[in-house]
Amino acid sequence: MSFASQETSADSGKPIELLLISYLTNVWCYTTAERQVVYDGRTYNPVPMEHDALKTSGEIANTTLTISIAQDCPVGELFRVQPPSGVVGATLFVKHVEDVEAKAFWKGRIVNSEWEYPWLKLTVENVRSSLKRMGLRRKYSTQCPHALYGQGLGLCNVDKEAFKSTHTVATVTGTSATAASLTSFVDGYFSGGYAEWVHASTGYKEMRMILSSYADGHIVLSSVPVGLIPGSVMTLYPGCDHLSSMCDTKFNNSLNFGGMEHIPKKNPFGGTTLY
């Protein structure tokens, strides 16, 4: 039977819900069913789960949905110490036990989490909310407006795999980490880039931006590197100051430089004479 026919039948429906949570390359799958459910190549594990009723509103982009799952679910470790550095996506599907078809009931990103025994409550912002925000606009500037390592026509197109390097962590203190192999790089080489590693306890992939790096062998990250411990292997991607000189000498990528470095520094509309 199709999803629609079971939804409209008098007594044939056996509805269950599937929750898919994703962060970087990590995926967590949960279901309200009594046993594991395989859908779209993924196995959803049974856990206690409930959510608020969907509210009717003229502005669906401004609504959120609170999904509650058992507080001991592994995904909770993602929010235990501090919010993750990237976007955590969540999709709630509705299907019937004997049906292969499922419908997306809610899709968006998790913007808040809280523990309220026995639940881990996740607030999911609707995906349409992003349509209400001001879009990115390319500005006429001396610096390059491209996102570093962005791929596509008219973008940065630096191959990050060609510039990455791996390092074994020696110490971790606050937001700083040290590695002996970092001494072979000059001050600021990784500033503006980012670091990746595997959480020592959970096995989840983590990422943090690099605020500054130094030739003495230490880097400063944007926030506490959860799960990064001495002996961990971290992968670093160098940063860029978005100036043509660095684009050329560091990445050999001047053909893709997007800045306008010869803009006159004096504003012709500033009320003073130019000459």
N, C-alpha and C positions, 0 to 999 in steps of 0.2 A: 504494500500500500504506500501511497505517496504521503508526504508530510501533511499536505492540506486535507487529504481524506481522513487521516487519523485525527487531526485536530477537530474536524467537524463531525466525526462519528459519535454515536451515543455512548459506546462503551469499549471501543477498540483501542483507544489511545493509552499509551504508557509513557507519559512525558518524563524526561530527565533533563538535567542541565549539565553543560560542560564549560569549564573555565580554563582558558588558555592565558597564561602570563608569560611574557617574554622580556628579557633584558640582555642586550648585546647578543651573545650566542647561547645564552641560557634560556631554557624553556621549562615551565612547570605546568602540569596538566592535572586537573581535578574534576570529579564528577559527583553528582548527588545520587548516582545509581548505587546499588548494593554490591556490585562487582565491577571489575575493570571493564572499560569500554574503549574500543579501538575506533578512532575516527580520523580520517585524512592522514593515515600513516602514523598517528601518535596514540599512545596508550594513556588514558585518563584514569587516575587512581581514585577510588571512593573515599570521600572525607565528609564530615558534617559541614554543610554549607547552606547559607540562606542569603537573601538580599532584600532591600527595600522594594516596595511596589513602585513601578514606573509612574512618575507623576506627569499628568497632562499639563503642558505649558505652551504658550504661544511662542516661546523662545527655547526650543529644545537644546540649543547650543549652550544655554546658561544652566542647564540642569546637570546634576551628578547622581550617581548611583552608588550606594554603599553595599559592598559585598562582604559578608562575614564568613570566614572559614575557621576551622579549628586552629587554635593558637600554636599548636605544635607542628604545623605544616612546615616543611623545609624552606618554603619561599619566605617565611618570616625572618630568616637570618639575613635576608637582603636589606631589611629595614631596622635591624636590631640596634646598631650603634648610631648610624646616621643615614640620611637619605642617600640612595645611590647617585652616582655622578651623571648617569644618563637617563633617558626616558624609559620607563617601565610600562609596556603596553599590556592591555587586558581585553580579552574578547569573551563574552558570555554567549554560548550557543544553547539553543533549545532543540531537542530531538526526541524521538520515540525509540524505545528499546529495540523494537524489531524493524526499525527503519534505518536505511543508510543515509538518508538526507537529514541535514540539520540547517537551522536558520540562526543567523546572528541576531541575538536579542539586544546586545549592548556592546559597543566597541569604543575604546578610548585609552587614556593613560592614567596611571595611578598617581594622584597628587597628594595623598595623605594616608597615613597608616596609624593605627592605635590598637593597643592591647586592652581588651575589656573582657575579663574571664567569663566564659571559656573561649572567647572569639578573638581572632585577629581581624579587625575591621579595615577594609581597604576602600577608600573613596576614589571612584573612577570618574574622571571628567570625560564628557562626551567628545568623540573625535571631531565633531562639527565645531567645537569651540575655537579651534585653530583658524577657522574661516572668518571669525569675527575680529581677528587681530590684524594690525597693520602689516602688510607684506614687506619683505626686504626690498630695498631700493638701492640700486647701484649708484654710488656717488662719484662725482667728478673730483678726484683727489690724486695727490702725488703718490700715495701708497696704493698697493695692489688690493682690490676689494675681494679677491677670490679666497675661498676657504682653502687652507693648506691641505693638499692631497685630494682635493675634490676632483672627480673624474667626469669628463664630458666635454662636449663642444663648447669652446669659449671659457673653460674653467682652468684651474691650476694644472692638473694632469701630472703632477710629480708622483712617481711610483714610490709609495711609502715602503714597499718591500725591499727596494734597492738601498734604502737609507736606515733601516731599522738595525738595532744592535741589542744583544742580550747581555745581561749582567747578573752576577750572583750577589745578592744583598749581604752586606756585612753587619750593618746596624740599622735600626729604625727608631727614631726619637721624634715624637710628635708628628709633624708633617714632613720631616726630613728623613732621607734614606741615604746610605753610603754604600759604595761598591769600589773595590780596588781598581777595577778596569775602567772606571770613569775618569781616572787621572790622565788617560791618553787623549781626552777631549778638552778643547779650550773652554774658557769661561763663556757661559751663555750659549753653548752649542745646542743644548736641548731646551732652552728657555722658549716657552710658547708652544712646545710640543706636548706629547702625552706619554704616559706609562701604562703598560698592561701587565697583569700577572694573574695567577690562579690562586684563589683564596685558600690558605693553608688548611682550613678546617672543613669548609663546605665543598671545595672543588669548583666553585663558581668563578667565572672570569670577571675580573675587576678592572677598572680604568680610572685614572686621575690625570688632570692636566698638570703640566710642569710649569711652575711659576719662575723658577730660576735654576741654573745648574752652574757648577764651579769645577775648576781644574783640580781642586784638592780632593775630588772624589765624592762630593755629595750633591744631592738635588733637593729642592723644596717643592712639595706637591700642593695642590690647591686645597686639599683637606686631608684628614687622617687616612692613611692607606690601610683600610680594614683588611685583615688577612695576609698582610705582607710582613714576613718575619725573617730574621737572619737565616740565610740558606736558601731563601726563595729566589727563583729566577724571574727577573722582570725584563720586559721588552720595551725599549725606549725608541721613540720616534722624534727626531730633531724638530725644532721650531723654526719660525721665520719671522723677521721683522717687517715683512711686506714692502721692503725697499728693493729697487732694481739691482743694487750692488750685491745684496745677499742672494737674490734670485739667480743671478748670473754666476757668482763665484761658488756658492754653496751647493746649489741644485742644478746648475747648468740649464736653466729653464727660462732664460730671458725672452724666448719667443712667445711664451704664454703669459708674460708679465702684463697685468691689467691696469697698472697705475698710469697716471699722466704726469710724469716727473718734470716736465718743462712748463707747468702751469706758472704764470707770472705770480710772484709772491705779493704784489701790490694789487689790491682790489680796485678795478676800474670804476666801480660804482660806489666807492667809499666817500666821495665828496671832495677829494683832493686831486690835484693835477698829477698826472703820471710822470711828466718830464719837467 
